[in-house]
């Protein structure tokens, strides 16, 4: 097949950018012809604020360029990842006008929530769910702390909801979990068009041997409020400076780093190590060797890729009992759940993980690896994606 992959890169590189690139590589390895249409951050600077606002809702330049591209290259399927702000939903119309089906991966909740996270003021927020126009987002300045920017994004989703774009211009939506699928259906997307295809691990580092597994807990991710790092640090404080002679390693950077470091210093948590941003391979190796991965997010993650990366190495995960996280981690089998934002409950789960006998811990490690092999390998994922494409072109 010939597949056109469309993506607007983010200002700060993230998981969606990685998935876009990985899917393109794997599709080419499987013999498909892939057309990459990617818009980078420097393109935004060419637009005035007014032009950018208009482009977010409907970009005529993008529409014309894509119609020309589709007519010249004749793709069988157009697969969109992120279209905000430059590509815009005009991409769907361009594909439709040339008679090409559209697949849209729902990496976040942007179509239902202007800040895409369902998160505000330290907690889950669904105030805009199901509303044609997301007025609460303007009041709270949910997108980039700006009422104007929030109005632009809310206006974009409202315009296309009223115009029938979400219902009529997209052939298939890809949600990453059953929880996310249910949330999008609740928000008004057509139930019959949403299929579930999770993210995957492109590089399999293999199941960790007993000799490779070391006695440290690990956090991997952005150091920001919604990711729950402070909950994890408070749990570590409650356990004592070095529970079971363990260290707590933190991989990543972000706006919360200064506050997190100050907390560690104030409470003399000598067993906490800030390792900063690392390469994908370095992070995978760290996850493979960890005793456990701690995933303390406070929001509705659409997936949580580091959890399955940990599974690939046989590392159990302790995750918030919230949304998709509770779906990916099977409590008591591939890890443990804890009450979201509850440091005491998280501390008890860390203690429980450490209290497992060697045989019990090995059983959990094997279950994590089996979960990865069953659902999250690149091969299984590509087969599912190809099936989705095939259904669209029938």
N, C-alpha and C positions, 0 to 999 in steps of 0.2 A: 504494500500500500504506500501511497504518498500522504504524509501527514504534515500539516502546517501547525507548528507549535508557536503560540503567541504568549509573550510575557513582558510586563513592565517591571524592570528591576526596582528594588527598594533602595532608599537612601542608605540604609544600613543593611548590609547583606544578611540574609536570614534563610530559614528553612525552605521557603517557597522557591527562592532562587536556586537552591541546591537541588530540589526535586525536579524543577524544570530542566536543568542541565543533565541530571542523571537519567531522566526518562528519555531525553533526546539521544544520549549515548547508547542506551540499551536498545532502543528501537532501531537504531542504525546497525548495531551489532547483530540484530535479528533479521537483517536484510531489508528493512523498510527505508524508503527515501524520506528524509526529514528536512523540512524547510523551517528554519528558525527565524522568527520575526521578533526581535527583542529590542525594547526601548530602554535606554540607560538614563541614569540620573541627570547627566549633563544636558539632556534634551529639554528638561523642565525649564532651565534658565533662559531658553529662547522665547518663553511665553511671558506676557505680562500677567498680573494677577487676574484681570478680567478674562483674558484669553484662556488662562488655565482653568478658570471656573467653567467657562463654556465648554472647553475641551473635555472636562471630566464628565459632563452630561452627554455630550455628543461631539465628537471631533471630526469635522468634515475632511480635514487633511488626512487623518488616519483612514477614514472610510475610502477616500479616493485611492490612496496608496495600496490598501488591501484589496480592493476590487481589481486593480491592475495586476497585483501579485497573484491573486487567485486565478485570474483568466490566463495568465502566462504559464503558471506552474501546474494548474489543474489538480490540486490536492483532492484526495478522496474524503478527508475529514479535516476540519479545523478544530484544534484543541487549545482552548484558552486557559491560562493560569491566572495571572493578575492583569487586569485591564486598566487599573487606576494609576495615574490620572490620564496619561496621554493616549493610550490605545482606545479606551472608552468602549461602551457597549455598541458603538457604531460598527465594531468588528463583526458582531452577530449579523447585522443587516447586510454588510458587505458579503459575508459568506452566503446568506440566504439569497441575495440577488444573483449570485452566480450558481445557485443550486447545490451548495455544499452543506452537509450537516455540521452542527456545532456541538462540541463537548466542552463543558466548563467544570473544572475542578474547583470545589468549594474549600479552599485552604483555610478560610476564616469566615466570620459571620458578618462580613461587610454588607451583604444584601438585607440584613435584618437589623443591624446595629451600626451606626456611623463610625464608631471607633473599632469595630470589628471584633471586639473582645467580650461583650456582655459583662463589662467590669467597670465599676466607678466607685471612687471614694473607699477603696479597700475591700470591696465585696462584689459579688455577682449582682448584676443589674439587668433586668429584662423590661425596663420601662417602655422601650420602643418596639418590643416584639409584637408583630401583628398590626402595627399602625402604618397607615398609608404614608403619612408624613411624620418623621421622627422628631416631633416638637420637643420632647424632653432633652434630646441631644443638644439642641440649641441653647436651652436654658442652662445646661450644665457644661456647655462648651466641650463636648466629648471628643471632638476630633481636633487634635493638636492644640487644645486649650483655646480655640478661637471660635467665636459664634459664627463668623462669616464662613470659615472653612467647614464647620459643622453643617451650616445651612446648604453649602454646595453639595456635600456628600448626601445629606438627607434629601435634597432636591433631586439629585441624580436617581436615587433609588425610588423615590415617589413617582417621578416622571415615567420611568420605565415600568413601574408596576401598573400605572394607569394606562400606559400605551400597550400593555400586554407583552412587553419584551421578554420578561422572565418566563412567561408561560408559553409563548409561541415561537420565539427566535432560537431557543436552545433545544437540541434533540435529547441530550443526556447531561445530567448533573452528576458529578462524582463527589459523594461525601466520604469522609475518611473513617467514620465509625457509624454504628447504628444510632448512637446517641445524637450525633450531629445530624444524621438523616431525619430523625424524629423532630429535632428542633427546627430544621428548615421547613418541614411539612407544617409544623405548628405556625411558622411565620408566613405561610402562604404559597410556597413553591409547590409545583404540581407533583403529587406523590408518585405517580407512575413514571416520572422521568428521572427520579433520583435513585442511583445505585450506589452501593458501598464498595470502595476499593481503598484499602489502607495504604499508608506509606510503606516503604521497604528499606532494607539495608543493602546498599549497593556493594559494599566491600565486606565479605564475611571473613573475620579474623579467626574464626574457629572456636570451638569449645575449650575453655581454659582448663588446663590440667590442675590437679590439686597443688602442685608445686608453684603454679603461677598465681593462685589465689592468695591475696595478701589481706592483712587485717586492717583495712581502712574503709570507712563509709565515704560516699562520693556524691557530690552535687555537680551537675553539668547543665549550664544554661545561662541565660541573661541574668545579670544581677539587677533586678528591678522588683518593685513592690509586688506586682501581680504574680510573680513566680514563687513567692513564699519563702525566700531564703531566710528571712528573719525568724520565721516559725521554726525552721530547721536549726538555726543557731540557738534559739531559746531552748529547744529540746535538748541540744547538746549541753547547754549550761545546766539544765535540770539533772542531766545524767552525771555531771561531774566533769572535771577537766579532761579526763582520758578514760571513758568507759571501756572496760574490758581491754585496756591497753591499746585502744584504737586511736587512729587519727581520723580527722574529717577533712577531706580534700575538696576544694572548691575550684572548678574550672569555669571560666567565663569572666566577662567584665560588664560594666553597665553603671547606671546612675546611682545605684544603691551601694556601690563598693565602699565609699568612704564611711557611710553609716555602719556597714557590716564590719569593717576593720575596727572602727571605734568600739563597737559592741564587744568584739573579741578581746581587744586590749583592756577594756574596762573590767571584764569578768575574768581576766587571766586565763583565757582558753588556749593554753599552749599547744594543744593537740590539733588546732585548726590550721590548715595550710591553704593560703590563697595562691593558686597556680596560674591565674590569668587566662587569657585567651590562648587556646592551643589549636593545632591543626586537627582536621577530622581524624586522621590516623592516630595521632597522639591521644585524642579523647577516646577513641574506640579501644585503644590498648588499656587506658586507665579504667574504663568501664569493665573490660574483660577481666581485669585483675582484682577489682574491688570486692569486698565482702558483700556489699549491698549498694544499690543506687537509691538515693532519696529524691523523690519527685514531689515537692510540697506545694504545688501550684494552688493559687487561690481562685482561679478562674476556669471557665469552660474551655479547656484546651480542645482544639479540634482533633488532636491526635496525641502528640508527645513522643516524637521520634526517638529520643534518647532511651526511652523505656525498651523499645524493641532492639535497639543497638546493644543495650545491656543483656537482653535475652539471648542475643546471638552468641555471646561469650559465656552464657550460663550464669549470669549474675542476677539474683532476685532483686525485685524493686519494691520499695515501700512508697506508696503513692496516696495522695489525697483521695478520699472517697467522694469523688465529684465527677459527674458527667462521664466523658470518654475515658478518663483515667481509671475509673472503677470497672470499665468494660475491658480494657486492655490487660490489666493486672487481675488475675484470678486470686482472690484472697485465700491464703493458706496453701496455695499450690505453686504459684509463680512469684509470690511475694505477699505483702500484707497491705491492707487499707488502713488509713487513720482518718479521724474526723478533720475536715478541712479547717486549717488555721489553728488547730488545737495542739499546742506544743507538748502538753502532758501526754496526750494520746500518742503522739508521734514518738516521744521518748519511750513509752511502754512498748511500742512496736519494734524499736531498735533493740531494746532489751530482749524482746521475744526472739528476734532474729539471732542475736548472739547466744541465746540459751538453747538453740536447736542442737541436737546431737550431731555428730559427724554424718551419721547415716541419714538423718532427717534433712540436714542441709544439702547433702549430695542429691537427695531425691528432689528437692526444690530446684536445685541447679539444673538437673536433667529435665525437669518439667518446663523450665524457662527456655532451654534450648529447643525442646520439642515444639513449644509454642512458636518460636521463631521459624523453625523448619517447616511447620505446617502452614503458616499464614503470611510470613513476612520476608521470604526470600525474593530476590530479584526475578528469578524464573517464574515463580507463582504469580507475582505481581504483573509481569509483562503478559502472561497468558490471559489474565483477567482483563487487562487493558485492551489487548487485541480483540477479545470477545466483545467488549463494549463498542469498539470501533466497528466491528463487523455488523453488530445489531443496528448501528446507525445508517449504514450504507445499503442495507437490504431493501 
